[in-house]
Amino acid sequence: MAPSVLYSKIDTRPPEILRSQGHYLETSDGRAIFDASGGAAVACLGHNDPRVKQAIMEQLDKAAYVYSPFFTVPAAEEIASFLTDSTNGAMSKVFIVSSGTEAIEAALKMARQYFTELPKPQLQRTKFIARRQSYHGNTLGSLAVGGHKARRAVYEPILAASTSHVSPCYPYRDKREGESDAEYVARLAEELENEFQRVGADRVCAFVAETMSGTTLGCVAAVPGYLKAMKEVCDHHGALLVLDEVMSGMGRTGTLHAWEQEGVVPDLQTVAKGLGGGYAPVGALLVGSRVVDTLSKGTGSFIHSQTYQGHPIACAAACAVHRIIKDDNLLENVQEQGRYLGQLLKDRLGGHKNVGDIRGRGLFWAVEFVKKKTTKEPFPVADGIAQNVHLTGLQKEHGISVIPGVGVADGKNGDIVQIAPAYNISRADVELVVERLVGVVHAVLGS
């Protein structure tokens, strides 16, 4: 009998995991795979931590589910307070959902509602500006704001046309020869300004960007001053800045919020993956004070809700995950081991004929593969380089899981693999990850 699960590739059953423990996934055919990707940069504590499981069981004994528009629970209050406190009150309210995509959907709605509730409503503000080669989720709203060509393609005719896209901050490919960081930032700020003018500066709700890009660009940190310049353009036109930290936030880059390293505070922020560490589906929208104040003086409500928002089990899991991150000093470990991981990757793979760039921050790194190093020519998408590296890594002789990404060069071509291990990784673990990845790269592309 054929399997009933609708797999990602319908006729291909993925490896079956019977057990996960620490950094390892154990398959039904006897493989032990080092989870160097944390799934999709999710499992920030690794797998099967007894402290998180205990917190979940304790919450189950109290209340498994309540409908958040009617009721609240202590776990929801605790995780929301933790998040607002972690921003020193700059983000003053939290809307808890079940995924990053849902958080983005809520952010788009919140941005629109904000302008309808100003003392002098700006009802004409219906547009968003985002970036090419970005990803913000897979529902129709979040997919429309994202700039991932392949994921958008088949759905393009039914996506909202309210978003336009500008260039990403991608110095490896887009920074001109001899151009300084300041000049590059100025050029990108001018492009955003020009897009505001083209769309109609008083029609834009928000500029939406990943604080540090995820798999669709490959762990690209903003050059110094970039996000500050983008916010200045937004502020000049009264638009909001929405920072998507679904993948890069909650400690992944070495600080709880990736924007802490950029000298800029968003108006709206989305988080998810590292919020619950994979122990429960959970995400959140963090709302800045000026947006909250406007709604408080207006309708006094957010015109949006979801069945599982503020789910008690998810909130309890998130509370436990972040108590552990604090108690075990894991942000410091992310910084320390992240520096070591980056250096080892560059030492061991930087000279490879098909490695064009190695980039990252904290425990969030990517290796970009190229057909020709001198020209940065990408492999054609048909060669499937990133997917081949991923699948080869899962073989028993290698035993490592990394995240493949395609389209980084132009939206279609260009391959990366992403490394995003658990925050409690050790120095020896880092060395093992790099050793295994080097073996996979050599197996696929030669030495």
Secondary structure, DSSP 4 states (H G I P E B T S, - for coil): ----S--SSTT-PPPPEEEEEBTEEEETTS-EEEETTHHHHT-TT-B--HHHHHHHHHHHHH-S---TTT---HHHHHHHHHHHHTTTTSEEEEEEESSHHHHHHHHHHHHHHHHHSSSS--TT--EEEEETT----SSHHHHHHS--HHHHHTTGGGS-S-EEEE----HHHHSPTT--HHHHHHHHHHHHHHHHHHH-GGGEEEEEEESB--TTTTSPBPPTTHHHHHHHHHHHTT-EEEEEETTTTTTTTSSSSGGGGTT---SEEEE-HHHHTTSS--EEEEEEHHHHHHHHHTTSS-S---TTTT-HHHHHHHHHHHHHHHHTTHHHHHHHHHHHHHHHHHHHHTT-TTEEEEEEETTEEEEEE-SBTTTTBPPPGGG-HHHHHHHHHTSTTT-EE-EEEE-TTTSSS-EEEEE---TT--HHHHHHHHHHHHHHHHHHH--
